[in-house]
């Protein structure tokens, strides 16, 4: 495949349809998760939008990867975060459970590692002792299938915002993600991580920051509120920040 489009946190937004149309020459679309919970979009519309995304995955001739976010996860476990919709809890849980086989926590292609919030070696050590890079993606996804509570927020007195290296792929914040991957036991020298979860002002500022300050090893794409998304062209080994109104 030559071109991949990464789409950040959805939260009920239908803007993904415009991105898909604009980037119709892409071979692969990766949704970074958080399909639910919005302060402005009614829950019923969020559910309908998620069904449309599932239909796109099932009927498109593209490869469509759907990752799980914390705002999806909390409808599947006994935990709730900001934006939780108790009045629609069963409706959202049912639609998620019906489509769990279409969802995953982490996806990797080439040296690009995609998850909702990022992969911390500290979390891996705590939840998958003896983990190896060769099996890491499969092991993380299997762990979610069989013991998804391992992905809950770490209620251990740490930063309530989730800014700590012990947090998992649905919760860790960029600062802790980057700090946890320093050193010989980190993933930084092996992978580029593409993540959402922590809203950025816009895709261009986020892109410049990760390029200049982090050597292009992390891309923060929770930028749909400002119409931002990211593409990757394999033939050119080129990441490009874009919006629906302009490119780079």
RAMOWO-V197781 format. One record per residue. N is the residue number from 0. RES is the residue in one letter. SS is DSSP state (2 for helix, 1 for strand, 0 for the rest). NEAR is the number of other ideal C-beta (glycine too) atoms within 12 Angstrom. Layout:
N & RES & SS & NEAR
N & RES & SS & NEAR
This chain:
0 & X & 0 & 20
1 & X & 0 & 19
2 & X & 1 & 28
3 & X & 1 & 39
4 & X & 1 & 40
5 & X & 1 & 48
6 & X & 1 & 48
7 & X & 0 & 47
8 & X & 0 & 41
9 & X & 0 & 42
10 & X & 0 & 38
11 & X & 0 & 35
12 & X & 0 & 35
13 & X & 0 & 25
14 & X & 2 & 29
15 & X & 2 & 36
16 & X & 2 & 22
17 & X & 2 & 20
18 & X & 2 & 35
19 & X & 2 & 28
20 & X & 2 & 17
21 & X & 2 & 23
22 & X & 0 & 30
23 & X & 0 & 16
24 & X & 0 & 17
25 & X & 0 & 32
26 & X & 0 & 24
27 & X & 1 & 32
28 & X & 1 & 39
29 & X & 1 & 45
30 & X & 1 & 48
31 & X & 0 & 49
32 & X & 0 & 46
33 & X & 0 & 46
34 & X & 0 & 48
35 & X & 0 & 44
36 & X & 0 & 35
37 & X & 0 & 29
38 & X & 0 & 16
39 & X & 0 & 13
40 & X & 0 & 25
41 & X & 0 & 17
42 & X & 2 & 30
43 & X & 2 & 19
44 & X & 2 & 22
45 & X & 2 & 34
46 & X & 2 & 33
47 & X & 2 & 22
48 & X & 2 & 30
49 & X & 2 & 44
50 & X & 2 & 26
51 & X & 2 & 26
52 & X & 2 & 41
53 & X & 2 & 26
54 & X & 2 & 17
55 & X & 2 & 28
56 & X & 2 & 29
57 & X & 2 & 16
58 & X & 2 & 11
59 & X & 0 & 22
60 & X & 0 & 13
61 & X & 0 & 23
62 & X & 1 & 21
63 & X & 1 & 30
64 & X & 1 & 38
65 & X & 1 & 38
66 & X & 1 & 48
67 & X & 0 & 46
68 & X & 0 & 42
69 & X & 2 & 46
70 & X & 2 & 41
71 & X & 2 & 49
72 & X & 2 & 40
73 & X & 0 & 32
74 & X & 0 & 38
75 & X & 0 & 33
76 & X & 0 & 25
77 & X & 0 & 14
78 & X & 0 & 22
79 & X & 0 & 22
80 & X & 0 & 26
81 & X & 0 & 18
82 & X & 0 & 27
83 & X & 0 & 25
84 & X & 0 & 30
85 & X & 2 & 15
86 & X & 2 & 11
87 & X & 2 & 26
88 & X & 2 & 23
89 & X & 2 & 16
90 & X & 2 & 22
91 & X & 2 & 35
92 & X & 2 & 25
93 & X & 2 & 17
94 & X & 2 & 30
95 & X & 2 & 35
96 & X & 2 & 18
97 & X & 2 & 17
98 & X & 0 & 25
99 & X & 2 & 24
100 & X & 2 & 15
101 & X & 2 & 25
102 & X & 1 & 37
103 & X & 1 & 36
104 & X & 0 & 46
105 & X & 1 & 44
106 & X & 1 & 37
107 & X & 1 & 30
108 & X & 1 & 24
109 & X & 0 & 21
110 & X & 0 & 20
111 & X & 1 & 32
112 & X & 1 & 36
113 & X & 1 & 45
114 & X & 1 & 49
115 & X & 0 & 51
116 & X & 0 & 50
117 & X & 0 & 52
118 & X & 0 & 49
119 & X & 0 & 45
120 & X & 2 & 37
121 & X & 2 & 30
122 & X & 2 & 39
123 & X & 2 & 35
124 & X & 2 & 19
125 & X & 2 & 22
126 & X & 2 & 30
127 & X & 0 & 31
128 & X & 0 & 12
129 & X & 0 & 12
130 & X & 0 & 25
131 & X & 0 & 15
132 & X & 2 & 23
133 & X & 2 & 10
134 & X & 2 & 17
135 & X & 2 & 31
136 & X & 2 & 31
137 & X & 2 & 20
138 & X & 2 & 26
139 & X & 2 & 39
140 & X & 2 & 30
141 & X & 2 & 20
142 & X & 2 & 29
143 & X & 2 & 34
144 & X & 2 & 19
145 & X & 2 & 13
146 & X & 0 & 18
147 & X & 2 & 32
148 & X & 2 & 20
149 & X & 2 & 29
150 & X & 2 & 40
151 & X & 0 & 28
152 & X & 0 & 34
153 & X & 0 & 30
154 & X & 0 & 16
155 & X & 0 & 14
156 & X & 0 & 8
157 & X & 0 & 19
158 & X & 0 & 19
159 & X & 0 & 16
160 & X & 0 & 20
161 & X & 0 & 34
162 & X & 0 & 26
163 & X & 0 & 28
164 & X & 0 & 35
165 & X & 0 & 30
166 & X & 0 & 42
167 & X & 0 & 45
168 & X & 0 & 50
169 & X & 0 & 47
170 & X & 0 & 46
171 & X & 0 & 42
172 & X & 0 & 36
173 & X & 2 & 37
174 & X & 2 & 26
175 & X & 2 & 33
176 & X & 2 & 45
177 & X & 2 & 32
178 & X & 2 & 24
179 & X & 2 & 34
180 & X & 0 & 34
181 & X & 0 & 21
182 & X & 0 & 14
183 & X & 0 & 10
184 & X & 0 & 18
185 & X & 0 & 26
186 & X & 0 & 35
187 & X & 0 & 27
188 & X & 0 & 16
189 & X & 0 & 22
190 & X & 0 & 31
191 & X & 1 & 33
192 & X & 1 & 42
193 & X & 1 & 50
194 & X & 1 & 52
195 & X & 0 & 50
196 & X & 0 & 43
197 & X & 0 & 33
198 & X & 0 & 25
199 & X & 0 & 32
200 & X & 0 & 17
201 & X & 0 & 27
202 & X & 2 & 40
203 & X & 2 & 28
204 & X & 2 & 20
205 & X & 2 & 35
206 & X & 2 & 35
207 & X & 2 & 20
208 & X & 2 & 24
209 & X & 2 & 29
210 & X & 2 & 23
211 & X & 2 & 13
212 & X & 2 & 17
213 & X & 2 & 25
214 & X & 0 & 17
215 & X & 0 & 25
216 & X & 0 & 31
217 & X & 1 & 44
218 & X & 1 & 45
219 & X & 1 & 45
220 & X & 0 & 52
221 & X & 0 & 39
222 & X & 0 & 36
223 & X & 2 & 38
224 & X & 2 & 26
225 & X & 2 & 25
226 & X & 0 & 24
227 & X & 1 & 38
228 & X & 1 & 50
229 & X & 1 & 47
230 & X & 1 & 36
231 & X & 1 & 36
232 & X & 1 & 22
233 & X & 0 & 19
234 & X & 0 & 12
235 & X & 0 & 11
236 & X & 0 & 16
237 & X & 1 & 20
238 & X & 1 & 33
239 & X & 1 & 28
240 & X & 1 & 35
241 & X & 1 & 35
242 & X & 1 & 30
243 & X & 0 & 23
244 & X & 0 & 16
245 & X & 0 & 16
246 & X & 1 & 19
247 & X & 0 & 16
